[in-house]
């Protein structure tokens, strides 16, 4: 259930506090205090999500966290100066990570930034049960030209006939009324996001007393009281606390009853149609998965498990890795069960509230989305809105499939070729089993209707698979046409050879030219290659040292942001480049790279994680797909591909000329 927490404090020199240290702790970044030349860094298990938000008239340097807080330290000269204001705010854990981030950003922009403050935002998720964010706010305002303004101005006043000078604040940011307003606004924004995302829970900034539910404070028990209790003696302090805790429990239960009544009032028009057993199973699923069970969260968790599973596949076998694999499978089973419950409930819901709509036209995801929209808006949605739901989901799925395809092209081609091979084999076995010879129509009668339908489905499957392969070929053709508009030989490359040219362009950021064969480009220096290999190796070990693995991920993300860890082709190119300079890198690092990429298992379909090359069997006319980790030089492969394509192009041109010449001669004879 969503909770309300909003605390406020002033960071000041009087309390011997430092904004550089505070910002470093909250952001997880390494920051240097320019006054002392000390580095401030606090290691965090989960990297915070950070943003710096500022009004339009603030100077550009405020977006540099280190410079921002060093400038604050410089401008505030008093020994007891107020340096910054900090808020600690609980995020509703019912919302997805993305929505939580949107909520925090919108709240800061609308409430603080529009009022003239710079907001340094850091979202912490070290504990999934306690997502929260910190906001460090500037106390001194900025002038319109981007310079620091005054926090106070001195005003002359006459009091009891005597002239006195009084300091007046230039903003109302330090007033109690403003703090109450901020607390109220957080409840308003959080409730809007909860309602928009289908959660009837409400939070309030009001205390129990202000809500008419007055809880009693407990008192400090002390060591003596607890010692008496341990000795079996009665302590008046502990007895009093127990009575107050029991009273407060009743108060909280009354509060929950009130909230439940409000929830029912808001959703009584459209009742979810879960059975008692399904409700129990969903509660157990939510407890097991530690998430609020809805379709979006199920898909998000499934994606997380897939990534985790992929990392573990890189790891060497161990009992720990096996336990984690088993846990992943158990969670997947729970997710499947929860998804089926949502799908079944969606069918019942739609039958009740949309009896005239053809549900067969909707997928499970589309049905669930229509239900979610109906409950959220608390009204039946129109057929036009349902069509929009369908189109939006189809677009989202297409974008997701396209992303997976473009980042796993080799694996995609391999899987398609394997499926084509499997369909051909099954078709041949059925044909031989039933003695069917399509050249002799009478033999078709040897097969039953059921067997013939199977054969027709296999032919259709093969046709569709070839179309899919053709679509990827068209994608390559389009890219190669842009890359090499004047090279006709490009049209005579195999699909695997086309992939080599495309992945080289993605990696180096330029087209490969003939000059590159004699002087190949190098993307990463020796030291950079060694550093990246070390990081990849630590990531692949995963389960052994989570701290070092986390540091390695941070290094890749921050120091090498262009290293495309999700793009398998990019990783192939990195491997090839390291192979070229293996003497410089050293055998130890190359061994780490090979272990990280699981070189020994490449070629097994189930272990196909990285890379491919192409070989061609002239007898079967079939391309096999596996990465040549044998030290093959990438640029030699490209050069051979060019020669082979140009040879085919010249042969085709010659054959075309001969055919045209023959046609002209026949025309003259006539």
Long-range contacts (C-beta under 8 A, 24 or more apart in sequence): 1-201, 2-92, 2-93, 2-94, 2-190, 2-194, 2-199, 2-201, 2-202, 2-203, 3-90, 3-92, 3-203, 4-90, 4-186, 4-187, 4-190, 4-203, 4-204, 4-205, 5-88, 5-89, 5-90, 5-132, 6-87, 6-88, 6-89, 6-90, 6-182, 6-183, 6-186, 6-205, 7-87, 7-88, 7-89, 8-85, 8-86, 8-87, 8-179, 8-182, 9-85, 9-86, 9-88, 10-82, 10-84, 10-85, 10-86, 10-139, 11-82, 11-83, 11-84, 11-85, 11-86, 11-136, 12-80, 12-81, 12-82, 12-83, 13-76, 13-78, 13-79, 13-80, 13-81, 13-83, 14-79, 14-80, 14-81, 17-83, 18-73, 18-83, 19-69, 19-72, 19-73, 19-83, 19-84, 19-136, 20-66, 20-69, 20-70, 20-73, 22-69, 22-84, 22-86, 22-136, 23-65, 23-68, 23-69, 23-120, 23-136, 26-120, 26-122, 26-124, 26-134, 26-136, 27-65, 27-120, 27-122, 28-122, 29-65, 29-66, 31-65, 31-66, 31-69, 32-66, 33-70, 33-73, 34-70, 34-73, 34-74, 35-70, 35-73, 35-74, 44-124, 44-126, 45-126, 45-546, 45-547, 45-550, 46-124, 46-125, 46-126, 47-550, 47-554, 48-122, 48-123, 48-124, 48-125, 49-101, 49-122, 49-123, 49-125, 50-120, 50-121, 50-122, 50-123, 51-105, 51-108, 51-119, 51-121, 52-118, 52-119, 52-120, 52-121, 53-105, 53-108, 53-109, 53-112, 53-113, 53-118, 53-119, 53-121, 54-113, 54-118, 54-119, 55-113, 55-114, 55-116, 55-117, 55-118, 55-142, 57-142, 57-143, 57-144, 57-145, 57-146, 58-118, 58-142, 58-146, 59-142, 59-146, 59-147, 62-118, 65-120, 68-118, 68-120, 68-138, 69-120, 69-136, 71-148, 72-138, 72-140, 75-140, 75-148, 76-140, 82-139, 82-151, 83-139, 84-136, 84-137, 84-138, 84-139, 85-136, 85-137, 85-139, 85-173, 86-134, 86-135, 86-136, 86-137, 87-134, 87-135, 87-137, 87-182, 88-132, 88-133, 88-134, 89-132, 89-133, 89-134, 89-135, 89-186, 90-130, 90-131, 90-132, 91-123, 91-131, 91-132, 91-133, 92-190, 92-193, 92-194, 92-199, 92-201, 92-203, 93-128, 93-129, 93-130, 93-131, 93-292, 94-194, 94-197, 94-199, 94-201, 94-292, 95-193, 95-194, 95-197, 95-199, 96-197, 96-296, 96-297, 96-300, 97-125, 97-131, 97-300, 99-193, 99-197, 100-131, 102-193, 103-189, 103-190, 103-193, 104-133, 106-189, 107-185, 107-186, 107-189, 107-190, 108-135, 110-185, 110-189, 111-182, 111-185, 111-186, 111-189, 112-137, 112-182, 115-171, 115-173, 116-141, 116-142, 116-171, 117-141, 117-173, 118-142, 128-290, 129-290, 137-173, 139-173, 139-174, 141-170, 141-171, 180-205, 195-376, 196-376, 197-376, 198-294, 198-372, 198-375, 198-376, 199-292, 200-262, 200-263, 200-266, 200-267, 201-259, 201-263, 202-259, 202-262, 208-251, 208-255, 211-255, 213-251, 213-254, 213-255, 214-251, 215-247, 215-248, 215-251, 215-252, 216-244, 216-247, 216-248, 217-244, 218-244, 218-245, 266-378, 267-375, 267-378, 269-378, 269-379, 270-349, 270-353, 270-374, 270-375, 270-378, 272-345, 272-349, 272-371, 272-375, 273-345, 273-348, 273-349, 273-352, 274-341, 274-345, 278-341, 278-344, 278-345, 281-337, 281-338, 281-341, 282-338, 282-341, 285-334, 285-335, 285-337, 285-338, 288-331, 288-334, 289-331, 289-334, 289-335, 289-338, 293-338, 293-342, 294-342, 294-372, 295-339, 295-342, 295-365, 295-368, 295-369, 295-372, 298-335, 298-338, 298-339, 298-342, 301-331, 301-335, 302-332, 302-335, 305-331, 305-332, 305-335, 310-609, 311-539, 311-540, 311-542, 312-542, 312-543, 313-598, 313-607, 313-609, 314-539, 314-540, 314-542, 314-596, 314-597, 314-598, 314-609, 315-540, 315-541, 315-542, 315-543, 315-544, 316-541, 316-595, 318-543, 320-543, 321-542, 321-543, 324-543, 339-364, 342-368, 343-367, 343-368, 345-371, 346-370, 346-371, 349-374, 353-380, 354-380, 357-383, 357-386, 362-390, 363-393, 365-393, 365-397, 366-390, 366-393, 369-393, 405-472, 406-567, 407-564, 407-566, 407-567, 407-568, 407-569, 408-568, 409-472, 409-499, 409-503, 409-568, 409-569, 410-499, 410-568, 410-569, 410-572, 410-611, 410-612, 410-625, 411-568, 411-608, 412-472, 413-469, 413-472, 413-495, 413-496, 413-499, 413-612, 413-625, 414-605, 414-608, 414-612, 414-625, 415-605, 416-465, 416-468, 416-469, 416-472, 417-469, 417-622, 417-623, 417-625, 418-605, 419-461, 419-465, 420-462, 420-465, 420-466, 420-469, 421-622, 423-458, 423-461, 423-462, 423-465, 424-462, 426-454, 426-458, 427-455, 427-458, 427-459, 427-462, 430-454, 430-455, 430-458, 431-455, 469-495, 473-498, 476-502, 479-505, 483-511, 484-511, 488-649, 489-642, 489-645, 489-646, 489-648, 489-649, 490-645, 491-645, 491-649, 492-644, 492-645, 492-646, 492-648, 492-649, 492-652, 493-641, 493-645, 494-614, 494-616, 494-623, 495-623, 496-612, 496-613, 496-614, 496-623, 496-625, 497-614, 497-641, 497-644, 497-645, 499-569, 499-612, 500-614, 500-634, 500-637, 500-638, 500-641, 501-638, 501-641, 502-569, 503-569, 503-570, 503-572, 503-573, 504-573, 504-634, 504-638, 506-564, 506-567, 506-569, 506-570, 506-573, 507-569, 507-570, 507-573, 507-574, 507-577, 508-573, 512-635, 512-638, 516-635, 517-635, 517-638, 517-639, 520-580, 520-634, 520-635, 522-577, 522-581, 523-573, 523-574, 523-577, 524-574, 524-577, 526-581, 526-584, 526-585, 528-560, 529-577, 529-578, 529-581, 529-585, 529-589, 530-585, 530-586, 530-589, 531-555, 531-559, 532-556, 532-560, 532-563, 532-574, 533-578, 533-585, 533-589, 533-592, 533-593, 533-596, 534-589, 534-592, 536-592, 536-593, 536-596, 537-592, 537-593, 537-595, 537-596, 539-596, 540-595, 540-596, 540-598, 568-609, 568-610, 568-611, 571-597, 571-610, 571-611, 572-610, 572-611, 572-612, 572-627, 573-634, 575-610, 575-611, 575-627, 575-629, 576-633, 576-634, 577-634, 579-631, 579-632, 579-633, 579-634, 580-633, 580-634, 582-631, 594-629, 597-629, 599-629, 602-626, 602-627, 602-629, 613-637
